[in-house]
Every structure is written in C-alpha cells, then in structure tokens.
Amino acid sequence: MSSTPESAHPRVAIIGGGPAGLMAAEVLSQGGAAVDVYDAMPTLGRKFLLAGRGGLNITHSEALPSFLARYGARRERLEAAIQDFGPEALRAWVHELGVETFVGSSGRVFPAQMKAAPLLRAWLHRLRQGGVSIHTRHRWQGWTPDGALSFNTREGEREVHADAVILALGGGSWAKLGSDGAWIPWLEARGIRVAPLAPANCGFEVAAWSEHFRRNFAGQPLKSVSACWTDNEGREHRRRGEFLVTDQGLEGSLIYALSAPLRDAIAAQGEAILRLDLLPDFSPEKVLAEVSHPRGSRSQSSHLQSRLGLKGVKMGLLRELLSREDFSQPSRLAAAIKALPLALIRPRPLDEAISSAGGVAFEGLDEHLMVKATPGLFCAGEMLDWEAPTGGYLLTACLATGRAAGLGALRWLTRRQPEDLIGEIFQAH
C-alpha cells in the first residue's frame, strides 16, 4: 500500500460494488477516508438487483442464536460481525434510507415494496452525497510489480495506488453479473489461501429421468413434502417445504436448504441418497392402512388418489423410482411413500447456483478481516469462505462483513495517519 501525505485524507480503494463493498464504503466515508469504489460492470449491485427481482429478502426475524446457527461451521468466524450488525440493526439501517420493511409469514424480512431497486438507489445517493467516488467498467487485473492496483477500463489500463484496499469481489455464481472468481489466482500468488469455490443453494442432478417422466413432469412443483438426508454419523438433516422437478433433477427452496450436506456427501461418496416423504402429514401407520385397504376393481393409481390424495408428479415419482414388485406389496409401497429414496449424483454447475461456498480462508485473516500477510488489504462478503441458506442470511452476512472490513480498515489507518484525519469514527459506530 502506498503512503499518503499527512495533509490528505487516507485513500481507500474498494473493489466490488455489491452489498459488502458498498457497506464498507459507507463506513469508511463516514470515518473521514477518501473512498473509491471500482466495479467491472456498467452499474453497481447487479446480483443484488437480480436476487431481489422476485422480492428482496433482506434478513430474517428469528432469534439471534438460531440465526447464527445458520452459518454452520463458520458461525464462530462470522459471529462478531453479525452481532455488531445483525437483523435488527440492518432493518434500522434500511429504515434510515427511507425504505420500510415487514416480516413475512415465514419470518423473512422484506422491504415494503418488495423490490431491491428503491433501496439501492437511495443507498447510492447517500454514498455519493458522502463523497464516495464510483468507477464502473473497471475490471480489476491484480497488482502491478510495484504494488499498484491494475484495472482494465474502456480507456485502457489504469493503475491506482491506495492506503488501504478492501476486496469485495463476490464468489463464483452468476458470473455474468460480475462474480466470476477471476481474483483467485492473484490472491494465491500472494500466498493467500483460497478454498475452492463450490455451488451453494443449488439444484442437483439424478443419473437420468426416463423420457416419459421428463416429458410429463419437468417443471412441476412438489408441494407439502419433506426431505431427509442422513450423514455418516447417523444424524438426520430434515426439511419440509417444496421444490421443482427439472430436466436433470431437482431444485428449489427445500433442496437449497440441504445443499451443503448433499454437495459434501457427493464429493466424498459419489452420490447422496435423499429420502422424500410425499405425505408428511400422514403417519406411517395411516399410510400403510390406506395402501392396504381393498381396492376392488380400481387401478392402483386411482386407489392411491382416492385413499391418500396421491396424484400428479408425486404419483409420477413413485412410478419412476419403484419397481413393479414394490407396487404390488403394500408394506413396500407404504414405506416408499414415507421415505422414497432418490440418488443425487452431482450439484448443478457453480454458475447456476444462488451463492457459492469456499473462498478466502479465515485463517489468513485477522479479527478485522485484514490479510495477515498483506497489511492494509481486507476481504469481505461472499468471497470469504462461508455459506448460508437463503432466507436473508446471505445478505446479512455480506453487509456485516463489509461493515467489519470497513471498520477494520479505519482502525488500521488510524495507526498510520494523524488522528484528525479519521475523526470521531469509533464514537459514531
């Protein structure tokens, strides 16, 4: 990092104009730093806008201990940042931008208008009013030999020197929106360990649907079902909800909720067996009794629809996955209705995933998200090695780590700059 004359405000370069980068910019500008945000795309927040197209899920209203548990193995690494800027603080911040929020029936928190664009417009206006300079169509290309940031722009190559740098480059999903993982080689060349990127909150493929099943049921939802996967230690991971049958397999909110253990099981064992309960409101005894009830001259399909309401894609799945012998034996059929085994062989490609796992390892960062081996370089957002389910947890952690990195950069700069350049930042935050 370059040094700045004592008469100037410290200059911070933020690479990545998504939620994490913009939150870091807000904290830094309020702290008295001169802030430049660089982004490869023509406009900022593209993934943020696309994610909010069907209704922007800001955060979740559940109790903080349950909320923090959603981050699994990375809870300890994220806990301080989220406790400092958690769901309640995030909602208050949104309200300060003039956007009201409400809690949906599922506990998820949404803006009153359900859209991301008004929030982003208000946020960018406040950042510009606060002196943040925004540079679009600046694709980061790593560092020059003398340590400057190198950008490819419409006017050609550009070199930038800064007193501190925050990387908020996203993960590897939805590359067309800017998160393409191109940054990995440049960080690894500096000795910064990066866990391989992998799809998270993603769909999965089966070996192959029959042409009949694909033609008749691809694109149809399975509602009011539960899914269960058992790990190597015998622990069950069970969720209830709905998902879609696709040409290749399954996707949707219920599948996304189990995507991390399913993905890891496939990586270790070559496949993961998901067990589907097609009638979670019926006990096994009730299902067996109804399946065993004499059906007279009715077909098996008519019998199951009449006694249990099984039809459509649920009936199609049973026909697809069970043998003729399974159908002929009530005990086997009843067991399959309550725990239909489905082998998943691979996750869908990373670029299709809602988010990504893997990224910059926390072990190489200090408690303020600064790279230990490169003082003055910070990382934030989805490019860090964590993952979480959908439901507001992704955005909350991106904003919280962006804020933490911004505060970390201010703390680092205060040790290198006269105190009057930073002002009363720690009282304000």
C-alpha positions, 0 to 999 in steps of 0.5 A: 500500500502506498503512503499518503501525505499527512495533509490528505485524507487516507485513500481507500480503494474498494473493489466490488460494488455489491452489498459488502463493498458498498457497506464498507464504503459507507463506513469508511466515508463516514470515518473521514477516508477518501473512498473509491469504489471500482466495479467491472460492470456498467452499474453497481449491485447487479446480483443484488438487483437480480436476487431481489427481482422476485422480492428482496429478502433482506434478513430474517426475524428469528432469534439471534442464536438460531440465526447464527446457527445458520452459518454452520461451521463458520458461525464462530468466524462470522459471529462478531460481525453479525452481532455488531450488525445483525437483523435488527440493526440492518432493518434500522439501517434500511429504515434510515434510507427511507425504505420500510420493511415487514416480516413475512409469514415465514419470518423473512424480512422484506422491504415494503415494496418488495423490490431491491431497486428503491433501496439501492438507489437511495443507498447510492445517493447517500454514498455519493452525497458522502463523497464516495467516488464510483468507477464502473467498467473497471475490471480489476487485473491484480497488482502491478510489480510495484504494488499498484492496483491494475484495472482494465477500463474502456480507456485502457489500463489504469493503475491506482495506488491506495492506503488501504484496499478492501476486496469485495469481489463476490464468489463464483455464481452468476458470473455474468453479473460480475462474480466470476472468481477471476481474483483467485489466482492473484490472491494465491500468488500472494500466498493467500489461501483460497478454498475452492469455490463450490455451488451453494443453494443449488439444484442437483442432478439424478443419473437420468429421468426416463423420457416419459417422466421428463416429458410429463413432469419437468417443471412441476412443483412438489408441494407439502413434502419433506426431505431427509438426508442422513450423514455418516454419523447417523444424524438426520438433516430434515426439511419440509417445504417444496421444490421443482422437478427439472430436466436433470433433477431437482431444485428449489427452496427445500433442496437449497436448504440441504445443499451443503450436506448433499454437495459434501456427501457427493464429493466424498461418496459419489452420490447422496441418497435423499429420502422424500416423504410425499405425505408428511402429514400422514403417519406411517401407520395411516399410510400403510392402512390406506395402501392396504385397504381393498381396492376392488376393481380400481387401478392402483393409481386411482386407489392411491388418489382416492385413499391418500390424495396421491396424484400428479408428479408425486404419483409420477415419482413413485412410478419412476423410482419403484419397481413393479414388485414394490407396487404390488406389496403394500408394506413396500409401497407404504414405506416408499411413500414415507421415505422414497429414496432418490440418488443425487449424483452431482450439484448443478454447475457453480454458475447456476447456483444462488451463492457459492461456498469456499473462498478466502480462508479465515485463517489468513485473516485477522479479527478485522478481516485484514490479510495477515500477510498483506497489511492494509488489504481486507476481504469481505462478503461472499468471497470469504469462505462461508455459506448460508441458506437463503432466507436473508442470511446471505445478505446479512452476512455480506453487509456485516462483513463489509461493515467489519472490513470497513471498520477494520480498515479505519482502525488500521489507518488510524495507526498510520495517519494523524488522528484528525484525519479519521475523526470521531469514527469509533464514537459514531459506530 
